[in-house]
Amino acid sequence: MKASVRVDSQSQSPQPVVPFAAPAPSAEASRWVLFSWRWFRDLLLATIFALIFVLFLYQPVRVEGFSMMPRLQNNERIFINKFVYDFESIQRGDVVVFWYPLDPSKSFIKRVIGLPGDSIQIVNGIVYVNGQRMIEPYVLPRFRDHWSYPEIVVPAHHYFVLGDHRNSSNDSRSWGCLDRRYIYGKASFAYWPMDRVGLVH
């Protein structure tokens, strides 16, 4: 006697197996991916250009000492522009970085007061340039001194430089006018600490 097997009617015609297919990405998703890639690419390029700009045009330095207070504090970090004077002349009031003439292994930072050909005289702490009293808002009253300096004419290719903290500065009053060849940069931008961020002027 043959055994009978009950066959479910739905299993009599097997269904074909269809491989799983991921749904096609929507147009909105494609646009978002493209936008993200472009944003990342632009950010990467901007970072690379910024690094090149800083490394080749600017140099970070740390201020040591108090001679440029209140504008620059001890241990403040600033960027100096190393090439600006290849394209423009040094101006009165510029804050310049230079090799100390009496010891070129050291760097100093001071403000330019006298240009080549200027007549400079200091009377009881008051600076006169070409016979006119110089207005110096960057020198606070408590930082002034009472030095006098005999009248001189700044030689060609030289500059008369002073610190803003006049009673705590080793500058042209002590060692004379600064030779142009010692100047290697202009203080441009303070970046640290954060509450001191801003242009140096």
C-alpha positions as CSV (number, residue, x, y, z in Angstrom):
1,M,0.0,0.0,0.0
2,K,1.4,3.3,-1.0
3,A,1.7,6.0,1.5
4,S,0.0,9.2,0.6
5,V,1.7,12.6,1.0
6,R,-0.4,15.7,1.4
7,V,0.9,18.4,-0.8
8,D,0.0,22.0,0.0
9,S,-1.5,23.5,-3.1
10,Q,0.8,26.6,-2.8
11,S,3.9,24.6,-2.9
12,Q,3.0,22.9,-6.1
13,S,4.5,25.7,-8.3
14,P,7.7,27.0,-6.6
15,Q,8.5,30.7,-6.9
16,P,11.7,31.9,-8.5
17,V,14.3,33.2,-6.1
18,V,15.0,36.9,-6.7
19,P,18.4,38.3,-5.4
20,F,18.2,41.3,-3.0
21,A,18.7,44.6,-4.7
22,A,19.3,47.8,-2.7
23,P,17.0,50.7,-3.6
24,A,18.5,53.2,-5.9
25,P,19.6,56.4,-4.0
26,S,17.3,59.3,-4.3
27,A,18.3,62.5,-6.1
28,E,18.3,64.3,-2.8
29,A,20.8,61.9,-1.2
30,S,23.1,62.2,-4.3
31,R,23.0,65.9,-4.0
32,W,23.9,65.7,-0.3
33,V,26.9,63.4,-1.0
34,L,28.1,65.7,-3.7
35,F,27.8,68.8,-1.5
36,S,29.6,67.0,1.4
37,W,32.5,66.0,-0.9
38,R,32.8,69.5,-2.3
39,W,32.7,71.1,1.2
40,F,35.5,68.7,2.4
41,R,37.6,69.4,-0.7
42,D,37.3,73.1,-0.3
43,L,38.1,72.9,3.4
44,L,41.2,70.8,2.7
45,L,42.4,73.2,0.0
46,A,41.8,76.2,2.3
47,T,43.8,74.5,5.1
48,I,46.7,73.7,2.7
49,F,46.8,77.3,1.3
50,A,46.6,78.7,4.8
51,L,49.6,76.7,6.0
52,I,51.6,77.7,3.0
53,F,50.6,81.3,3.5
54,V,51.6,81.2,7.2
55,L,54.8,79.2,6.7
56,F,56.2,81.2,3.8
57,L,54.9,84.7,4.4
58,Y,54.5,84.9,8.1
59,Q,56.4,83.7,11.1
60,P,55.1,83.1,14.6
61,V,57.2,84.6,17.3
62,R,57.0,85.0,21.1
63,V,57.5,88.4,22.7
64,E,60.0,88.4,25.5
65,G,60.1,91.3,27.9
66,F,58.1,94.4,28.7
67,S,59.5,97.1,26.4
68,M,56.5,97.2,24.1
69,M,53.8,97.4,26.8
70,P,50.9,98.0,26.8
71,R,50.5,96.9,23.1
72,L,52.5,93.8,23.5
73,Q,52.9,91.8,26.7
74,N,55.6,89.5,27.9
75,N,55.1,86.0,26.3
76,E,52.5,87.2,23.9
77,R,52.4,85.4,20.5
78,I,52.4,87.3,17.3
79,F,52.8,86.8,13.6
80,I,55.4,88.8,11.8
81,N,55.3,89.5,8.0
82,K,58.7,88.5,6.7
83,F,58.4,89.9,3.2
84,V,56.3,93.1,3.5
85,Y,59.4,95.4,3.3
86,D,60.3,93.8,0.0
87,F,57.3,95.5,-1.5
88,E,56.8,98.6,0.6
89,S,59.0,101.0,2.6
90,I,59.3,101.1,6.4
91,Q,56.9,103.7,7.8
92,R,57.1,105.8,11.0
93,G,55.1,104.0,13.7
94,D,55.7,100.5,12.3
95,V,56.5,97.8,14.9
96,V,59.5,96.0,13.5
97,V,61.4,92.9,14.5
98,F,65.2,92.9,14.0
99,W,68.5,91.3,15.0
100,Y,69.9,93.2,18.0
101,P,72.9,95.1,16.5
102,L,75.2,94.5,19.6
103,D,74.4,90.7,19.5
104,P,72.8,89.5,16.3
105,S,71.9,86.2,17.9
106,K,69.1,88.0,19.7
107,S,65.9,89.4,18.2
108,F,64.3,92.7,19.4
109,I,61.0,94.3,18.7
110,K,60.6,98.1,18.7
111,R,58.6,100.9,17.1
112,V,60.1,103.0,14.3
113,I,60.3,106.7,15.3
114,G,62.8,108.2,12.9
115,L,63.2,107.6,9.2
116,P,66.4,108.2,7.2
117,G,67.1,111.9,7.1
118,D,64.8,112.8,10.0
119,S,66.1,115.0,12.8
120,I,65.4,113.4,16.2
121,Q,65.6,115.0,19.6
122,I,64.3,113.9,23.0
123,V,63.8,116.5,25.7
124,N,62.7,115.3,29.1
125,G,61.0,112.2,27.6
126,I,59.2,114.2,24.8
127,V,60.2,113.1,21.3
128,Y,60.6,115.8,18.6
129,V,60.9,114.7,14.9
130,N,62.0,117.5,12.5
131,G,61.4,120.0,15.2
132,Q,57.8,118.9,15.8
133,R,56.6,117.2,19.0
134,M,55.5,113.7,18.1
135,I,52.1,112.6,19.3
136,E,52.4,109.1,20.8
137,P,49.1,107.7,22.0
138,Y,50.7,104.2,22.4
139,V,53.0,105.5,25.2
140,L,51.0,105.6,28.5
141,P,51.9,108.3,31.0
142,R,53.1,105.8,33.6
143,F,55.5,104.2,31.0
144,R,57.2,107.5,30.1
145,D,60.6,108.5,31.4
146,H,62.5,111.7,31.5
147,W,65.4,110.9,29.3
148,S,66.9,113.5,27.0
149,Y,68.7,112.7,23.9
150,P,70.8,115.2,21.8
151,E,69.6,116.1,18.4
152,I,70.8,113.8,15.6
153,V,70.0,113.2,11.9
154,V,69.2,109.6,11.1
155,P,71.7,108.3,8.6
156,A,70.7,106.9,5.2
157,H,69.4,103.3,5.5
158,H,69.0,103.6,9.3
159,Y,66.1,104.0,11.6
160,F,65.6,105.4,15.1
161,V,63.6,102.9,17.1
162,L,62.1,103.1,20.6
163,G,60.1,100.8,22.9
164,D,56.6,101.9,23.9
165,H,57.5,101.3,27.6
166,R,60.1,104.0,27.6
167,N,61.4,103.5,31.1
168,S,62.0,99.7,30.4
169,S,63.4,99.6,26.9
170,N,66.9,99.0,25.5
171,D,66.6,100.9,22.2
172,S,68.2,103.6,19.9
173,R,68.8,105.9,22.9
174,S,71.3,103.3,24.1
175,W,73.0,101.9,21.0
176,G,72.1,104.4,18.2
177,C,70.2,104.1,15.0
178,L,69.3,100.8,13.6
179,D,70.8,99.6,10.3
180,R,68.1,98.5,7.8
181,R,69.9,95.2,7.1
182,Y,69.1,94.0,10.6
183,I,65.3,94.4,10.2
184,Y,63.7,91.2,9.1
185,G,60.0,91.6,9.7
186,K,57.0,93.7,10.7
187,A,54.7,92.7,13.6
188,S,51.3,92.2,12.0
189,F,48.9,90.2,14.2
190,A,48.7,89.0,17.8
191,Y,47.1,85.6,18.1
192,W,47.7,84.5,21.7
193,P,46.4,84.8,24.4
194,M,42.9,85.0,22.9
195,D,41.9,88.1,24.7
196,R,44.9,89.9,23.0
197,V,44.0,88.9,19.4
198,G,44.2,91.7,17.0
199,L,46.3,93.8,14.6
200,V,49.6,95.1,15.9
201,H,49.9,98.9,15.4
